[in-house]
Amino acid sequence: MCLKKNKRMKEKYIQNKKIIQSKIGEEVVMMDMDSGFYFGLNSVASAIWAKLETEIAFDDLVEELLKEYKVEKSLCENDTKELLEQFREKNIIRIVQ
């Protein structure tokens, strides 16, 4: 388990630039033109998405979120991990080494 956590912390993430996106207020809507899949992100997920415009490590992403939101670190890590996994499953982010 520790190995997985350390590996995740070293990985960097970035948006898949093939995704078409539009900001509506504080939310983002996106479409994957390859699959035709449509995504809608709430304001927090949209903030995370914006931070993925340039490659960022998991730990750095969590630290930035902790500066912006009043949330416990463990909850922030777990929720961010879950969102990144969903993004990866839908191919809207890439992992860069």
C-alpha positions as CSV (number, residue, x, y, z in Angstrom):
1,M,0.0,0.0,0.0
2,C,2.8,2.4,0.8
3,L,4.4,1.7,-2.5
4,K,1.2,2.6,-4.4
5,K,0.9,5.8,-2.4
6,N,4.6,6.7,-3.1
7,K,4.2,6.0,-6.8
8,R,1.0,8.1,-7.0
9,M,2.8,11.0,-5.2
10,K,5.6,10.9,-7.9
11,E,3.2,10.8,-10.8
12,K,2.3,14.0,-12.5
13,Y,-1.0,14.6,-14.2
14,I,-2.1,16.9,-17.1
15,Q,-5.3,17.5,-19.0
16,N,-5.9,15.6,-22.2
17,K,-5.7,18.4,-24.7
18,K,-8.1,16.6,-27.0
19,I,-11.0,17.3,-24.7
20,I,-13.2,20.3,-25.7
21,Q,-14.1,22.4,-22.7
22,S,-16.1,25.5,-21.8
23,K,-16.5,27.3,-18.5
24,I,-20.0,28.2,-17.4
25,G,-19.8,30.3,-14.2
26,E,-17.6,28.3,-11.8
27,E,-18.3,25.0,-13.5
28,V,-16.8,23.3,-16.6
29,V,-18.4,21.2,-19.2
30,M,-16.3,19.0,-21.5
31,M,-16.7,16.7,-24.4
32,D,-14.4,13.9,-25.6
33,M,-14.8,14.1,-29.3
34,D,-13.3,10.6,-29.8
35,S,-16.0,8.9,-27.6
36,G,-18.7,11.5,-27.7
37,F,-18.8,11.4,-23.9
38,Y,-20.0,14.6,-22.2
39,F,-18.8,15.6,-18.7
40,G,-20.0,18.3,-16.3
41,L,-17.8,19.3,-13.3
42,N,-18.9,21.1,-10.2
43,S,-17.0,24.1,-8.9
44,V,-14.4,22.1,-6.9
45,A,-13.8,19.5,-9.6
46,S,-13.5,22.5,-12.1
47,A,-10.8,24.1,-9.8
48,I,-8.9,20.8,-9.9
49,W,-9.3,20.5,-13.6
50,A,-7.9,24.1,-14.0
51,K,-4.8,23.1,-12.0
52,L,-4.2,20.2,-14.4
53,E,-3.7,22.6,-17.3
54,T,0.0,22.2,-16.7
55,E,1.5,19.0,-15.3
56,I,1.3,18.7,-11.6
57,A,2.3,16.1,-9.0
58,F,-0.4,14.7,-6.7
59,D,1.2,16.1,-3.5
60,D,1.5,19.6,-5.1
61,L,-2.1,19.4,-6.2
62,V,-3.3,18.5,-2.7
63,E,-1.2,21.2,-1.2
64,E,-2.7,23.9,-3.5
65,L,-6.2,22.7,-2.7
66,L,-5.5,22.8,1.0
67,K,-4.6,26.5,0.6
68,E,-7.9,27.2,-1.1
69,Y,-10.3,25.0,0.8
70,K,-10.9,24.4,4.5
71,V,-10.7,20.6,4.5
72,E,-8.8,17.9,6.3
73,K,-5.7,16.7,4.5
74,S,-6.7,13.1,4.5
75,L,-10.2,13.9,3.1
76,C,-8.6,16.1,0.4
77,E,-6.2,13.4,-0.6
78,N,-8.9,10.7,-0.8
79,D,-11.3,12.9,-2.7
80,T,-8.6,14.1,-5.1
81,K,-7.4,10.6,-5.7
82,E,-10.9,9.4,-6.5
83,L,-11.5,12.3,-8.9
84,L,-8.2,11.7,-10.7
85,E,-9.1,8.0,-11.0
86,Q,-12.4,9.0,-12.6
87,F,-10.6,11.4,-14.9
88,R,-8.2,8.7,-15.9
89,E,-11.0,6.1,-16.5
90,K,-12.7,8.6,-18.9
91,N,-9.3,9.5,-20.5
92,I,-9.6,13.2,-19.8
93,I,-6.2,13.4,-18.1
94,R,-2.9,11.8,-18.8
95,I,-0.1,10.7,-16.5
96,V,3.3,12.1,-17.3
97,Q,6.5,10.8,-15.6
